Each structure stands twice: as C-alpha cells, then as structure tokens.
Amino acid sequence: MAVLGSFLPWAKISAPILGSISASGTDGSDGWITLVLGLVLAAGAGLRIRGPRLPAVATIATNVAAIASALALLIIGLWKIVDLRSTEKDMRETLSSSPDDPFGIGKTFSDAVQVDVGAGLVLITVAGLAGSVAMVLMLLRRKS
C-alpha cells in the first residue's frame, strides 16, 4: 500500500476558474522516502513470514527495520494530513481577512476553493498503521 500510495495523489486543490491540481508524493522528496520505507516494510514482513531462517542478530535487525519503517510511514502520513489541513486553514484565513478586499472577493474565493486529502496519503497512513500492528502481532505470536 505504501509503495502504491507514494505514486498516487496526496492532495487535490480545486478552485473556480483556475481548475484542479493534484500533487503526488513523488512530486517531492517525501514520496520517495515513503517508497523506500514501504519497500523496507514489505521486505521485513516477507522475511518474517516466508523468509529463510536468519541468524538472531539479522532477525532482530530485520524486525526493528520493519517496525521502524511502519511507524515512520504512519508518522509521515499523519503529519502530512495535519500539515495539509493547517495550510488550508491558513490560506482561508489569509484570503478572507485581507483589509485590501472591500468587496469580499477573497472570502468568496476562499469559500469556493476545495482542498482534499488524496488517496495516496490515505494509503500511506493506513499502510503505516497496518504494518505497525501486524509486525508487533507477529513478534508477539513468535515469542509465545
């Protein structure tokens, strides 16, 4: 999910007259980071489920890398969603509270602009949550 989510849209902004624009994760460096984290998580989970028997140190390193990747994906996803909402709020406040707008055009425009969280960002966040829970459950199951 994280690998796919890195390439899908993370945000979509629609404005009257201007149209719509969307940004995927790979438009910036964060998408490439989530791509690598998703690959590390997938490799760690794959080795944990079906991989060859590894020495204890390698197993511990693989588990730590997979869990850390999953947690990083979750944190990045939540951080980007909160950041997008905060940016949207700031944009709306700036447009609607301008003293140089006696006719209220900025307020009308800010009300008409739509900012949506993209499917890619949702997938990355869900992948981080699911990966974290799955890796912890796998570790608990193996120890008991």
C-alpha positions, 0 to 999 in steps of 0.5 A, spaced: 500 500 500 505 504 501 509 503 495 502 504 491 500 510 495 507 514 494 505 514 486 498 516 487 495 523 489 496 526 496 492 532 495 487 535 490 486 543 490 480 545 486 478 552 485 473 556 480 476 558 474 483 556 475 481 548 475 484 542 479 491 540 481 493 534 484 500 533 487 503 526 488 508 524 493 513 523 488 512 530 486 517 531 492 522 528 496 517 525 501 514 520 496 520 517 495 522 516 502 515 513 503 517 508 497 523 506 500 520 505 507 514 501 504 519 497 500 523 496 507 516 494 510 514 489 505 521 486 505 521 485 513 514 482 513 516 477 507 522 475 511 518 474 517 513 470 514 516 466 508 523 468 509 529 463 510 531 462 517 536 468 519 541 468 524 538 472 531 542 478 530 539 479 522 532 477 525 532 482 530 535 487 525 530 485 520 524 486 525 526 493 528 527 495 520 520 493 519 517 496 525 521 502 524 519 503 517 511 502 519 511 507 524 515 512 520 510 511 514 504 512 519 508 518 522 509 521 515 502 520 513 499 523 519 503 529 519 502 530 512 494 530 513 495 535 519 500 539 515 495 539 509 489 541 513 493 547 517 495 550 510 488 550 508 486 553 514 491 558 513 490 560 506 482 561 508 484 565 513 489 569 509 484 570 503 478 572 507 481 577 512 485 581 507 483 589 509 485 590 501 478 586 499 472 591 500 468 587 496 469 580 499 472 577 493 477 573 497 472 570 502 468 568 496 474 565 493 476 562 499 469 559 500 469 556 493 476 553 493 476 545 495 482 542 498 482 534 499 486 529 502 488 524 496 488 517 496 495 516 496 496 519 503 490 515 505 494 509 503 500 511 506 497 512 513 493 506 513 499 502 510 503 505 516 498 503 521 497 496 518 504 494 518 505 497 525 500 492 528 501 486 524 509 486 525 508 487 533 502 481 532 507 477 529 513 478 534 508 477 539 505 470 536 513 468 535 515 469 542 509 465 545 
